[in-house]
Structures are given as structure tokens and as C-alpha cells.
Amino acid sequence: MTDKRIKRPRDPSQLAKLIMDIATGEVEDKTPDDGKDPAAVALGKKGGAARAKSLTPDERKAIAKKAAKERWKED
């Protein structure tokens, strides 16, 4: 898996400090590997689309209604 850089802050002062910390070696510029298998991640992304394709319009409608009911219920 490819290494990614750490996320850069938007604030110029914080960005300058981060760049200085990286340059002096206080902070490592790479994020640690999350240990996920790229093939498994790719398969996981296909799951939702495959499920949606296999549902009938009535089933999708029922799922959407249930989700909306949960989202807007009052506590």
C-alpha cells in the first residue's frame, strides 16, 4: 500500500510550524499503514452498489421510508 502524507492544516501559522517540524525531523511526514488489504477495500466499495442493484423498487422505497422515519423521529 502506498504511504500517504499527513494532512496539512489550513492555518498558515500551523502549516509553517508543521513544515519546520518535518524539516527538523521532529515529525514524520508519512501516516502509518492502516493494515487494510487494497483488494478487500475494493470489494467493500462494490457491496453497496451490488445490493442496490439487486433490490426491487418497492424494497428500496421501504428502506428509504424506514431511514427517514428514524432520522426524523423525536427523542
N, CA, C and O of each residue as an XYZ file, in Angstrom:
300
protein
N       0.845     -1.171      0.000
C       0.000      0.000      0.000
C       0.893      1.237      0.000
O       1.945      1.243      0.640
N       0.489      2.262     -0.699
C       1.301      3.468     -0.765
C       1.182      4.249      0.531
O       0.137      4.262      1.181
N       2.268      4.893      0.884
C       2.254      5.736      2.081
C       1.634      7.072      1.730
O       1.844      7.600      0.638
N       0.875      7.610      2.655
C       0.249      8.911      2.446
C       0.896      9.921      3.372
O       1.417      9.574      4.432
N       0.856     11.170      2.955
C       1.361     12.236      3.810
C       0.306     12.593      4.835
O      -0.883     12.344      4.632
N       0.747     13.175      5.934
C      -0.217     13.619      6.935
C      -0.955     14.839      6.395
O      -0.437     15.570      5.550
N      -2.157     15.044      6.889
C      -2.991     16.134      6.411
C      -2.386     17.475      6.816
O      -1.948     17.653      7.952
N      -2.366     18.394      5.893
C      -1.799     19.723      6.145
C      -2.872     20.644      6.732
O      -4.005     20.649      6.250
N      -2.534     21.422      7.763
C      -3.511     22.362      8.322
C      -3.739     23.536      7.367
O      -2.865     23.888      6.576
N      -4.913     24.125      7.456
C      -5.251     25.259      6.591
C      -4.669     26.568      7.111
O      -4.390     27.482      6.335
N      -4.488     26.654      8.415
C      -3.959     27.872      9.024
C      -2.485     28.029      8.646
O      -1.701     27.103      8.854
N      -2.087     29.195      8.089
C      -0.698     29.373      7.655
C       0.323     29.222      8.784
O       1.414     28.698      8.558
N      -0.011     29.667      9.979
C       0.921     29.557     11.103
C       1.134     28.096     11.487
O       2.263     27.668     11.726
N       0.048     27.339     11.544
C       0.165     25.929     11.884
C       0.893     25.162     10.778
O       1.663     24.245     11.061
N       0.651     25.537      9.524
C       1.328     24.899      8.404
C       2.827     25.168      8.469
O       3.634     24.265      8.243
N       3.198     26.399      8.776
C       4.620     26.740      8.880
C       5.287     25.926      9.992
O       6.400     25.430      9.818
N       4.610     25.792     11.122
C       5.178     25.006     12.221
C       5.326     23.549     11.815
O       6.349     22.929     12.106
N       4.314     22.991     11.144
C       4.387     21.601     10.704
C       5.544     21.394      9.733
O       6.272     20.408      9.846
N       5.722     22.302      8.788
C       6.813     22.195      7.826
C       8.154     22.249      8.539
O       9.073     21.505      8.195
N       8.271     23.124      9.531
C       9.515     23.224     10.300
C       9.765     21.946     11.097
O      10.897     21.470     11.177
N       8.692     21.385     11.693
C       8.841     20.140     12.447
C       9.261     18.989     11.536
O      10.068     18.148     11.930
N       8.724     18.949     10.338
C       9.105     17.904      9.388
C      10.560     18.087      8.974
O      11.315     17.117      8.896
N      10.954     19.337      8.708
C      12.312     19.616      8.258
C      13.349     19.269      9.326
O      14.451     18.825      9.004
N      12.993     19.475     10.600
C      13.945     19.187     11.682
C      13.872     17.736     12.147
O      14.673     17.307     12.976
N      12.914     16.982     11.614
C      12.812     15.574     11.963
C      12.006     15.294     13.218
O      12.000     14.160     13.699
N      11.331     16.286     13.759
C      10.523     16.082     14.965
C       9.236     15.315     14.650
O       8.695     14.614     15.506
N       8.753     15.456     13.411
C       7.517     14.797     12.994
C       7.806     14.031     11.709
O       8.504     14.526     10.825
N       7.262     12.816     11.613
C       7.397     12.022     10.395
C       6.309     12.462      9.413
O       5.160     12.656      9.809
N       6.661     12.619      8.149
C       5.737     13.136      7.145
C       4.753     12.082      6.640
O       3.783     12.431      5.968
N       4.971     10.833      6.938
C       4.114      9.761      6.442
C       3.139      9.315      7.520
O       3.455      9.324      8.710
N       1.954      8.925      7.082
C       0.994      8.344      8.013
C       1.273      6.856      8.121
O       1.757      6.257      7.161
N       0.987      6.252      9.244
C       1.239      4.818      9.366
C       0.289      4.024      8.478
O      -0.830      4.455      8.200
N       0.752      2.860      8.040
C      -0.065      1.974      7.212
C      -1.225      1.461      8.055
O      -1.019      0.999      9.177
N      -2.446      1.538      7.525
C      -3.615      1.113      8.295
C      -3.814     -0.393      8.291
O      -4.687     -0.896      8.998
N      -3.023     -1.126      7.508
C      -3.074     -2.575      7.509
C      -4.213     -3.181      6.701
O      -4.434     -4.390      6.765
N      -4.928     -2.378      5.955
C      -6.035     -2.904      5.163
C      -5.528     -3.440      3.832
O      -4.614     -2.880      3.226
N      -6.128     -4.517      3.397
C      -5.793     -5.111      2.120
C      -6.501     -4.323      1.022
O      -7.724     -4.189      1.070
N      -5.777     -3.797      0.035
C      -6.414     -2.998     -1.022
C      -7.500     -3.767     -1.783
O      -8.501     -3.183     -2.197
N      -7.301     -5.066     -1.963
C      -8.309     -5.863     -2.680
C      -9.597     -5.942     -1.862
O     -10.692     -5.872     -2.421
N      -9.470     -6.087     -0.546
C     -10.648     -6.153      0.310
C     -11.383     -4.815      0.331
O     -12.613     -4.777      0.356
N     -10.637     -3.738      0.322
C     -11.252     -2.407      0.298
C     -12.030     -2.219     -1.004
O     -13.137     -1.680     -0.993
N     -11.461     -2.657     -2.114
C     -12.134     -2.531     -3.411
C     -13.422     -3.341     -3.433
O     -14.437     -2.877     -3.953
N     -13.390     -4.537     -2.879
C     -14.608     -5.349     -2.829
C     -15.667     -4.704     -1.941
O     -16.857     -4.750     -2.256
N     -15.243     -4.114     -0.850
C     -16.185     -3.470      0.052
C     -16.902     -2.300     -0.598
O     -18.063     -2.030     -0.289
N     -16.225     -1.611     -1.487
C     -16.843     -0.476     -2.173
C     -17.899     -0.928     -3.171
O     -18.821     -0.178     -3.488
N     -17.764     -2.152     -3.662
C     -18.740     -2.678     -4.618
C     -20.013     -3.152     -3.929
O     -21.057     -3.254     -4.572
N     -19.946     -3.441     -2.641
C     -21.058     -4.054     -1.931
C     -22.343     -3.262     -1.970
O     -23.401     -3.828     -2.248
N     -22.286     -1.962     -1.699
C     -23.486     -1.137     -1.684
C     -24.144     -1.047     -3.037
O     -25.370     -1.087     -3.144
N     -23.334     -0.924     -4.075
C     -23.880     -0.833     -5.426
C     -24.529     -2.151     -5.827
O     -25.585     -2.164     -6.460
N     -23.895     -3.258     -5.457
C     -24.454     -4.567     -5.797
C     -25.778     -4.791     -5.077
O     -26.722     -5.337     -5.647
N     -25.836     -4.361     -3.811
C     -27.082     -4.534     -3.054
C     -28.189     -3.680     -3.663
O     -29.312     -4.154     -3.836
N     -27.886     -2.439     -3.986
C     -28.892     -1.548     -4.564
C     -29.400     -2.090     -5.901
O     -30.579     -1.950     -6.229
N     -28.515     -2.698     -6.655
C     -28.911     -3.239     -7.956
C     -29.843     -4.440     -7.802
O     -30.704     -4.676     -8.649
N     -29.666     -5.202     -6.708
C     -30.468     -6.406     -6.529
C     -31.822     -6.138     -5.882
O     -32.687     -7.014     -5.900
N     -32.032     -4.946     -5.309
C     -33.300     -4.643     -4.654
C     -34.356     -4.222     -5.675
O     -34.053     -3.624     -6.707
N     -35.607     -4.556     -5.351
C     -36.708     -4.097     -6.184
C     -37.044     -2.663     -5.787
O     -36.666     -2.217     -4.703
N     -37.751     -1.935     -6.654
C     -38.131     -0.561     -6.297
C     -38.951     -0.492     -4.998
O     -38.791      0.448     -4.220
N     -39.815     -1.465     -4.763
C     -40.611     -1.459     -3.524
C     -39.728     -1.661     -2.287
O     -39.958     -1.045     -1.246
N     -38.724     -2.523     -2.411
C     -37.813     -2.752     -1.288
C     -36.995     -1.496     -0.997
O     -36.800     -1.132      0.162
N     -36.519     -0.840     -2.049
C     -35.759      0.408     -1.853
C     -36.630      1.466     -1.199
O     -36.170      2.206     -0.330
N     -37.888      1.537     -1.616
C     -38.814      2.521     -1.050
C     -39.043      2.254      0.438
O     -39.074      3.187      1.240
N     -39.204      0.983      0.803
C     -39.415      0.626      2.202
C     -38.188      0.970      3.049
O     -38.322      1.473      4.164
N     -37.001      0.699      2.520
C     -35.766      1.021      3.238
C     -35.640      2.533      3.422
O     -35.254      2.999      4.495
N     -35.962      3.295      2.383
C     -35.877      4.758      2.458
C     -36.871      5.315      3.468
O     -36.548      6.237      4.216
N     -38.080      4.757      3.491
C     -39.081      5.222      4.455
C     -38.620      4.952      5.886
O     -38.748      5.809      6.760
N     -38.085      3.757      6.116
C     -37.605      3.399      7.450
C     -36.473      4.333      7.886
O     -36.436      4.778      9.033
N     -35.553      4.626      6.967
C     -34.440      5.513      7.279
C     -34.922      6.930      7.593
O     -34.440      7.559      8.535
N     -35.870      7.425      6.804
C     -36.399      8.768      7.042
C     -37.137      8.834      8.379
O     -37.041      9.827      9.100
N     -37.867      7.782      8.700
C     -38.599      7.736      9.967
C     -37.627      7.794     11.141
O     -37.863      8.522     12.105
N     -36.532      7.028     11.067
C     -35.530      7.043     12.126
C     -34.832      8.387     12.219
O     -34.546      8.878     13.311
N     -34.560      8.977     11.061
C     -33.831     10.244     11.027
C     -34.641     11.366     11.662
O     -34.083     12.219     12.352
N     -35.947     11.371     11.435
C     -36.759     12.499     11.859
C     -37.591     12.219     13.099
O     -38.426     13.042     13.476
N     -37.382     11.078     13.740
C     -38.170     10.814     14.950
C     -37.698     11.745     16.076
O     -36.538     12.155     16.136
N     -38.638     12.056     16.955
C     -38.313     12.916     18.086
C     -37.911     12.056     19.252
O     -38.467     10.983     19.483
N     -36.935     12.546     19.983
C     -36.442     11.780     21.141
C     -37.330     11.909     22.332
O     -37.048     11.325     23.379
